[in-house]
Structures are given as structure tokens and as C-alpha cells.
Amino acid sequence: MVVWQIDDDPVHTELVEMIIRRTGFSNDTRSFHSARAALKALDQSLPDLILLDLRMPDMDGWEFIELTRSRKMPPIVIVTSSIDAREKKRALEIPTVRGWIEKPVRVEDIVDLAVDD
């Protein structure tokens, strides 16, 4: 399974990548520290799953989702520090959004993704 992380925090993406590998969820991960870079990469390949932060400079997760609505997209799991119930409801109403994980990501969160897969 190919997993992309889109998050502007390199420490967080490193931690999540380590969890993903240790749990055996995936050995093929790629991190993008901007949504724009990930958007460009989608022209070349399509991952099996995207872990997407909502709050990023330049282009946030909401804008990324909006700009990809007309494309064939893999499932997206929101990974965010937001605890706003309205944001969660809004996100989970989007057809490509498959889940919501609150930061900090725990091993159990990734294990749950594997079980749901």
C-alpha cells in the first residue's frame, strides 16, 4: 500500500512514517510538506491512501480537497490538531474522506486504519 502524508510539520511526518512502518501498515510512504507539492505529484501517480493535515500555510487541507474533487482520488484520512466537531462533521461528509485522526497520531490510530482497510 502506498501512503502519502501531506503535512507541513516534518517532525510529525517522520513520527507517523515510523509508526506506519513499525505497524506493518505500509513500507511505501511519501511525505509532502505542502499541499501544492502533493497536488503536482498527483499528475504523476496516485497513492492508495492520503493522510492530510487541514492547517497548513499556502494551501490548507480544505483547499486541497476542493481542488481534487473532480479527480479520481484515493481515500483521505484527515490528521489534524483540530478538535472542532463542526470541522469533523464537515470533513466526514466529503465522499473521499474516510476517517479523522486527532494529533498526536498514536500506534492505535494506524492499526485501526489497517483493520478498516
N, C-alpha and C positions, 0 to 999 in steps of 0.2 A: 504494500500500500504506500502510495506517495502522499506525504503530508506537507502542506505549506503552512508556515506561520507568517502572519502579517501583523507585525507589532514593532513599534519604534524603540522599544526597550531591549537592547542587546543582552543584558543580564537575564531578563525574563525569558527571552527566546532560547538562550543557552540552557537555562534550567529546564524548560519544557522539552527541549530536544533530548536532554539527558533522561528525563522521565519517560519519554516516548520510547527511547532505545532500551532502557532497562526493563520496561514492562513487556517488551517484545511487540508492541503495537505496530512499530514501523522501524525499518533501518534505512529508509529513504526519506529524509526530511530536507526541507529548504526553507530558509528564513529570509524574509524581506522586511527591511526596516522602514519601508514606505509603501503605502498602498499604490502609488503611481508605478513603482518598480514592479510590483506584482501584477498590476493591470497590463503592463507591457509584456511581461513574461507569459501571460495567458495567450498571447498571439502565437507563442511557440509550442506550448504544451499545456496539458490540463492535469492537475493533481487529482487524487481520489478524495481528498478532504482538505478543507481550508480552516485553519484556526485564526480567527480575525478579531483584532482589538478594535474597539469602537473609537477610542480617543487617541488620535494621532495628529501631529501637525501636518500642514499642507493639504492632505486629503484624509478625512476620517473614514471609519468603517461604514458609516451610513452612506456616504457618497460612493464608496467602492461598491456597495451592494446596489445602489441605484444605477451606477454606470454598467453593471454587469447583468441587469435584469433581462436584457434581450438576448443574452448569450446562453449557450448550453453551459451550465455550471455544476460543479460537484457540490455535495453538501457542505454547508458552512456551519461551524460552531463558533459562537461568539465567546471570546475570552476577554473579560473586562473587569475593571475595578468598580464598575457601577453597581450599585445595589438598588437602583431606581426600578420599582416594579412596573412602572409605565414603559420604561425602555425595554425591559424584558418582554413584556406583553407585545409591544410593537415589533420587536425582533422576531419573536416566535410566530408571528402572523405572516412572515415572509416565507414563501414556499421553499426557498433553498436553505433557509436556516433550520438546522436540525437540532441545535442544542445551545445551552447557555452555561458557561463556567465562570464563576467569580474568582478573581485573582486573590491570593496566590493559588496557582494550579497545584493540586495535590496528586499523588500517585493514583488515588481512588478515582479522580476525575478521568484520567486517561484509561484506567481499567474499565470504567463504566462505558466509555466510548467503544472500547473493543467488544464489550458484551453486547452493546446495542447494534454493532455492525452486522 
